[in-house]
């Protein structure tokens, strides 16, 4: 068995048009309060791992790792205090101005059991630093039409397939924010906008890698989403059943697949099932 490249990314998208998620320190505190190690799990067919990039693993335009906030509950508490959310030792809840508790709702699709599990685990950990969280399970249609499209949410737990491309304009550019927009967090940052615009058209490979690294640094710092994990398939392979074929690199000669560190995970998406010609050859008469 082996792990294929992760294809899906799971995250909590914050509504940056609402307080207190319009404050980056609050979003950072919520990230630092979460210990992902006991939350992530593998099944017989899928694995989960911490998010390492906004881009597909091994894509030529990005070779940098996205340095997300580390688990630091004391640091999270200090950030909450600095933003005016003080712990009420009687109730165990953090309170802001006029004694209003720091509490919010995370909306999830009721049909996605893994999203429900993740959201519940997050709520339990946030409660440990004095933040009250309700998990709201909705049908996917209601989640899309009444929450995302109308931007009537605090946080929404979502997944997307990690695309094999460099362009992230639709997701993070401020021009795509607002009701019905594809920038559903509402992120509006001039530096991010400029980086996204340059990424779309940069032709120099070295400069492009610098730009994608800069974008990841900005997203990690601004925390418009709480990035949870990437998931991929666990494959069971028969020895000798696959061979590598990588036409993009100019090498059109199939090679045996190694299952070590330089094997399938670093060969995708260019791998094919190995077939022997003799096995499927039909006996046709020689052409005259």
N, C-alpha and C positions, 0 to 999 in steps of 0.2 A: 504494500500500500504506500501511497505518497500523496502529498498535498499539491494540488494544482494551484495556479495563480488565483488569488482572490478576485472575484468579479463584482461583488456587491458591497456597498458601504452603508452603514447604519448610523444615524445621527438624530439629535434633537435640534430642530430648527427653532430659534427664538424669534419672537416678533419684536424687532428693534424699534417699532413705532410706539411701543407701550413702555411705561415705566414699571419696574426698574431695569428692564432689559435694554433700554436705551443707554445704559451706563456700562461701559466695557469692564470696569472693575467688578461689577456684580456678576457679569457673565463669566469672568475669570474665576471668581470665588466659587461659583457653582461647579466649574470644571475641576478646580483643585479639591473640592469636597468629595469627589468620586474616586473610589478605588476600583478599577476595572478588573483587577486580577480575580477576585472571587465571583465576578458577574459573568465573564466570558466562559463559554463551554464548547466542547466538541460533541458531535453525535457520530454515529457510525458512518454517515455519508458526507458530513460537512464539518468544517473547522471555523473557529473564530479567532481573530488576532487583532491587536491594537492597530489603529489607523496609522499608516506611515506616509501617505501621500494623497494629494488630490488627483493624481494621475495614475493611469494604468501601470502596473509594475513593468519596468524595463523599457518604457517608451523613450524614444531617442531624445525628445525635447526636455526631459527632466530626469536628473540623476540625484537630486537632493531629497533628503528625508524631511518631512514636516515635523518640527519639534513642538509637539503639543504640550500643554501644561501637565506637570506631574502631580500625583496625589500628594496633597499637603493640607490636611485639615486645619492645622494651626494657622497656616498662611491664609486659608479661606476665611477663618473666623476674623483674622485681623483686617482683611479687606471688607468684610461685612461691617465691622465696627467703624472703619474709616468712612464708609458710605452712609453711616447713620442708622444701621440696623443693629440695635443692641439686644443682647440676650435678656429676656425676662426670666429670672431664675425660678420664679414661682410656676410659670406655665411651661418653661423649657422652650419657648418660641422666641424668635427674633422679631422685634417690633421697630417700625420706622416712625415717621412723624405721627403725632397724635395717638400713639399706641397701636397703630394698625399693624397686624401681624404680617410678616413676610411669608406669603403663601401664593401658590399659583397652581394651574392645571396643566397637565401634559396630556394631550389628545392622541389617541392611537386608533388603528383600525381593529375593530372587534374580531375580525376573522383572522388576524395575524397573531397566533399564540406566542411567537417569539418576541414580537413587539410588546405584548402585554407583560411578558416575563421581564424583559429589560426595563420597562417603565416602572414596574413594581419594585424592582431591585434598586433603581435610582431613587425612588421616593423614600425607601427605607434609609438609604445612606444620607440623603439630604435632611431627613428628620434628625439625624445625629448631630447636625450643626445648627439645629433650630429653625429649619425651613420646612413649612408645611406644604405638601404636594398631594394633589388629587389626581388620580389616573382616570381619564374620561375615555371610555370605549365607545366608538361610533361606527356605523357602517361606513364602508369606503366612500360611498356616494355622499353621505353627510359630511364626512371628514373633508372631502374635496370641495363640495359646494358651499357648506356653511362655515367652514373654518379657513381653509387655505385660500380659496378664491376671493373671499370677502375679507381676508386678513383679520378674522375674529378668533384669535387664539393667543395663548401665552407661549406654549411650546408644543410642537408636534413631532412625534417620533416617526421618522420616515426612512426609506431606503432608496438608493438609486444604483443603477448599474454603472460601474466605473467605465467611462467611454475611452476608446483607444484613439484619443485626439488631444490636442493641446488647448483648444478654444474653450474658455470658461466664461465667456462674455454673458451668455444668457442667464447664468446662475448668480453672478456676483456684481454685474455692472449696475450702477444706480438708475440708468435709463430703463432697466427692466423691472424696477420695483413698482409697488402700487397694486391695487386690486386687480386680480387676474394676471399679474406679471409672473415671469419665471424666476425672478429674484424674490422668492417668497419670504426671506428674512427681512427684506427692506434695507439691506446694507447700502450705505451711501458714504463712500470714502473716496475723495479725489485721487489719493495715491493708488488705491486699488483700481479705480477706473483707468488711470493712465497706464498702469501695468498691463491690464487686460487688453487695451487697445493696441499696445505694442506687440503683445504675444501673438495677436491674430496675423500680423504681417511681417514679423521679423524673419529674415532668411538666413542670417548668420547663426550657425549651430551653437557657438559658444555664447553669444549674446542671448540667444533664446533660452539656454539653460539658466543663465543669470536671471532672466525675467521670471521664469517659472519658479525658481528658488525664492525670488523676492515676493511673488504672489503667495506662496505657501507661508512665508514668514509673516506676511500681513494678516492672512486669515487666521493663523495660529495666535497672533497677538490680539486681534479684534474679537475672536470667538463668536462670530454670528451663529455658529452651530456648536453644540457639544458633540464632538466626534466620538463615537463609541467603538465601533469595530468594523473590520472587513471580514467577509465570509467567502469561502471557496469550497470546492468539492474535494472530498477524499477519494482518490482513485485506487482501484485494485487492478493491477496489470499483470499479464502473463509475460514472463521473460521473453524478450525478442519479438514482442507483438507490435512494437512501434518503431518507426525510424524518423529521423529529422530531415526536413526539407525547408530551406530558408531562401527563397528566391529574392527577397528584398536585399539581402546582403551580397547578391551576385553569385552566390554559391548554389548551383542547381544540382549538386550531387547528393543524393540521399545518404545519410550516415546513420549507423546504429545509435540507438538512444541509450544514454547512460542514466541510471536512476540516482546518481549521486548529486552533489551540489550543482553540477553543471548540466544536469539532465533536463527533464521535461519542464520544470518551473521556469528555466531560463530559455527554453526553446519555443514555448507558446508565443503567438498563436500558430507558429509554423510547425505543425506535426501532423502526420497522417498515419492511418492504419497500414501496416505492412502486408502486402499480398504477394504470393508467388505466382508468376505468370503461368507456370506449368499446371498449377492446380486448377485453373479455370480455362485452359486452352481447349479449343474445339478443333476437331479434325476436318479442315476444309481442303479440297483438292488444290494442288498447286495451280497458280494462274498460267494460262497458255499465252 
